[in-house]
Amino acid sequence: MTGKHQPPKYAETTVFEKLTIGFWIILLPFHIVWKLALNITTSKPWTRIVTESFSRYFTDHLTYNQIQWLQPDTFGILKKWAGRQKITVTVDELPSGANLLWMGPKRLDRVILYIHGGGFVFPISDFAIAFWHHVCSELHARDVPVGIVFLAYKLYPDGKYPDHLRAARDAIAFLLESGVKPSCLQIAGESAGGNILVQLISHILHPLPAVPPLPRDLRFAGVFLMSPWVCPSDEDGKDQYDVISRKSLLFWGHLFLKDVPPTDRPYVEAMNAPKGWYTGMDNVVSRMLLTSGNKEGMADAHKQFHGICVGDFGVDVTFLVDEGGLHDSLIYDFSLPLLQLLQKPRIGPLTPKVIDWFAAGFEIAV
């Protein structure tokens, strides 16, 4: 033994932490029943209430490494979900150690690249996968078939800044080298994935020495930011209704930001970027969609970020707000897998608008 402190490993938990997980799982049914009783008069589907309560309960009571221990990584979650649907998954390895995971046919004529959220500590969720499967199915029904590919990047403590940015950059480079045209590529980032996507845009405009550059004139067909985490250091919004508490967000933000040099803060905190930082954005992307829930803790930050987008980006920006919606409200239309067997998803008003936006982007590219 060297006596030196060993850094934590992904999903590493002690025996006591595992026992604690069991304790909170035993109490979970009582919490769910209580939440259903509180919402007995609401029009919200009971499956959605359960899914939202499930997310808040575990992030409130378990540490990030305990939650990591409970579930597979992004590839494992996608493979299991796709297996139930009898959908193939194709893997492309990237130089950064990240992977591109294709759900279904690997099409290169029209592509949606999705960067999942999870506070830089958690993998993709089942309901996010179900959401994107729905989007692709609806586009296919409109005779706009697309290839959907998920970026599986390293999570804390294995992945630290700028690993996520490097993974996103490598994903774009790989797709371009594979023959995907920027005008036929739309990129989506959800929560922390939205942060990574804004990092990518900043890197294209202001290349970081530690990350290989990308051309400044790519002009992607579209960028979709779903409840983006635009300011990890400052979560002052109300969290009483949300699926994530302010305390959790601040802690995950601390884990991420402690490896970010002060000079790099504009890359990871869009809210605090200097004026003019996004000049030239119109050469990087032609259209942008920003969605938020008016009851999520990040709602005010999204409004401010929209102001920055309109004033500084110089691109077509659409801002959609889900009335009564929480963080990532779009994907919460799709409940946990077991609950989907009991009740079909009730699609909210924003999802069709998002599908329309994607369809329009691909029509422009033709």
N, C-alpha and C positions, 0 to 999 in steps of 0.2 A: 504493500500500500504506500502511495506517495504522500497521502495526507492532504492533497490538493482537492479543492471543491470541484466536483464533476458537474458540467452543465447538464440541465435536464434534457431528457429525450422525449420525443413525441409520444403522447399518451401514457407517459410513465406515471404510475400511481402506487401508493403504499397500500399495505393491507388495510390500514385504518380507513384510507380514502375509499377503498372498495366496499368496506362495511357501511360507510356513510352513504354511498350510492344506494345500497339495499334499503336503508332506512327511509330515504326520500322516495324511493319507488313504492314502498309499502303505503306511504301517505298520499301518493299521487291520486288514486281514485277518489278519495274524500275531497281533495282540492278540486278535481274536475266536476264532481257533483255540486259542490258549493258554487262554482263559477256558472254552471248551467242554471242553477236556481236564481242566481243574481240576474241572469239575462233571460229569464223566462218570458218576458214581454217583448223582447227585441225581435226584429224581423231577420236578424242575422242567422244563417243556417247553424244548426247545433254542431255540425261537423267542423265548421270554421271556429266556433267558440272553443271547442276542444283542442284544435290544433294550435290556436293562438295561446291558450292557457298552458298547453304543454310546453311551448317554447319559452314562455316567460318563467314558468315554474322551474325548469331545469337550469336556465341561465341565472336565476336568482339564488338557487340553493346548491348548485354544484360548481366546482372550479373548472376552468377550461380543460385541464388535463383529464379530469374525470369524465367530461363529456366526450373528449377525444377517445378515451378508453372504451366508451360505450358503443362506438360505431366504427364502421370501416372507413377507409379513406375515400376520396372522391371517385376513384376508379371502381372500388368495391361497391359503393352505393349505386353508381350508374349501372354496373354490370348486373347487379341483383334486380334493379328496377327494370332494365331492358329485358332481362331473362323472363320476367313475369309477363312481359308484353310480346315476347318472342321477336325482339328486335336485336339486330347485331350491333356490336360495338367494335370499332376499329381504332387502334392506338398508333399514334405517331409520336416518337420520342424527339424531344428538343434538346439542343446543346446545353441548356441551363439546368437540365435534370427534370424539367416539367414535361408534361405530356399533353397532346391534343387528343381528345376522345370524341370520335365521330359516332353519333347516335343515328343508326340507319345508314342508307346509302351515302357514300363519300362523293358528293357532288361538288364540282368546282366552278360551275357556271353562275350559281347564286349561293352565297354563303353567309350564315349568321354565326359569328364567333361570340360565345357567351363566357363572361368572366364572373364566376359566382362570388357571393358575399360570405360572411361568417366571421367578421372582425379580425381577419388574418389568422384566426386560430381554428376555425371549423371548416369541414368540407362542404360540398354541395348538399342540398336537402332534397328529399324525395319530391316534395311539392314543387320545387323549382324545376326539376326534371319534367314533372307532369305538365307544368305550365308551358314549357318550351315545346313539348310534344304536341300540345293543343295548338300552339301558334303555328307550328310547321304543318299540322294536319289541315288547319283552316286555310293556310296559304296554298297547299296542294289542291284543296277543293276549288280554289279560285284559278287553277291552272298556273300557279306560280310555285312550282316545287323548289325547295331549297335544301342545301346541306346544312345541318346544325352540328357545330363542334364546340365542345366544352374545354376550357383551359384548366387543367389540373396542376396547380402550382404548389410549391412547398409552403407548409403552414408552420406557424411558430411552435416550438423553438427551432425547427430545422430551417425554416424560411424567414429571413430578416431583410430589411431594406438594404439594397435595392433588388433583392431576388425576385420579388413579384413583378417589378417593372421589367427586369431582364427577361423573365418568362413571357410577358406580354409582347415585348419587342421580338423575341425569337419566334413567337407564334405568328406574328404578322409577316416576318421575313420568310418563314416556312411556307405560308399560304401563297405569298407572292411568287416565290420560287417554284411552287407547284402549279402555277398557272392561273391563280385567282386574280382577277382584275380588281383594283381598288374600287372602281365604279360599281362592282357587283358584290362588294363586301360591306356588310353592316355589322357593327360591333356593339354588344350590349354589356353593361356592367351594372351589377346589383350590389348596393350597400358598399362593403369594402371593395368589391369588384368594380364599382363605379369610381372609387378612389384610384384604383390601379389604372383604369381607363383614362382618367384625367392626368395621372402621372405620365402615361404614354404620350398623350397629346403635348404635355409640357416638354417631354424629352425630345419629341420631334422638332418643336420650336426652339428649344434650348438644350442641345445634346449634352448629356452627362459624360464625362471622360470614362467612367467605370462601366458604361453600357454602350455597346455598338450603336451607331446612329441609324436612322431611317431617313429616306428622302423627305423633304419638306413639302413636296407637291403631290402627295398621294391622293388627296381628295376622296376619302371614303364615301360610299353611298349614304351612310348614316351612322350616327352614334346615339345610342339609347342609354340613358342614365336612370336607373330605377332606384329611388330613395338613396341617392349616393351619399356616402360618408365623406362630406366635403371638409370637415374640420374636426379631426380626431382629438384635438387637445381641448376642445371647448364644447361640451354638450350641456347647454343650459336650458334646454327645452323641457316641457312637462312630460313626465313618463308614466303617469298614473294609469293610462289606458293602453300603453304601448306593449309590444311583444318583447322589448328589451328595456332594461332599466338604465337610467343615466349612470348609475354606479358601475354597471357592467361595461358600458361603452367607454367610460373614462379609464377603466382598468385595462381593457384591451388596447385602447389608444396609447396608454403609457407603455405597454409591452412593445408596441410597434414603433413609437416615436423615439424611444431611448436609443435606437440605432441610426436615427436620421440626423446628420450634421445640421447645425443651424442654417448653413448656407443653402441646404437642400429643402428647407421647409416649404417654399412656394410650390414644389413639385407634389407634395403630399397634403397640403392644406390650401385648397383652391380659394377658400374664403380670405386667406391672408396673403395671397399673391399680390405683388406690386401692380399698380395701374399700368396697363399696356403689356402685361405679361403674355396675354393671349393674342397679341397682334400677329396677323398672318394665319389665324385659325381657318379662314376661308379657303386657304390652300390645302388644309389638312382634311377637312370634312365639309360636306355640302349641306347637311341637315343634322339637327340635333333634337332629340325628344327627352324631356325631363318629366318624371312622374313623382308624386309625393302623396302622402295621406295627411289630411288636415288635422288628424288627432295623433300623429306620430311625433315623437320627441324632436325629430330633426326638421319639422315642418318650417319653422322660422328660418333655419339655415338654408333650406331649399329655396325659399322666397328670395333671400338675399343673393344666393348663388344665381338664381334666374336673372336678377338684375345685372349681375356681372356678365352673364352670358349675352344678354340683349345689348348691353353697353360696350362690351369689349370683344366679343367673339367675332362679330361681323358675319354670322351665318344665320340661316333660318332656324329659329328655336321655338319649339312647341312645348308649352308647359301645361300638363294635365294634373289636376288635383282630385283625389278620390275623397268625396265628402263622407266623413265618418271613418275613413280608412286609416290604418295603422302603418307601421314600417313594413315595406315590401308587400303592401296590401294585395298586389296583383297575384303573387304566387300563393298567397293564403286562400285564394279562391279554391285551391286544390289541396285537399286535406291529406293527412297521413294515409299511407297505403291501405291499412285495414279499414279505415273509415270510408275510403272511396268505394269499397265493396258494399257498404251499407247505404250510401247515398251518393248519387252523381253530383259532381261539382255544380254549384250555382254561379255562373259567370257574372262578374260585376260589370258595370258600365264602361270601365276604362279598358278592359282587355280587348274588346272589338276595335276600339280606337287605336290601340297599339298595333293590332294586326293590320288595320287600314294603313297605318303609317309605314310599316315594313313593306306592304304590298306596293305602295306608291313609290317607295325608294327603289324597288327592283324594276318597276315600270319605267322610271326615269332612265335607268341604266340600259334599257333595251334600245 
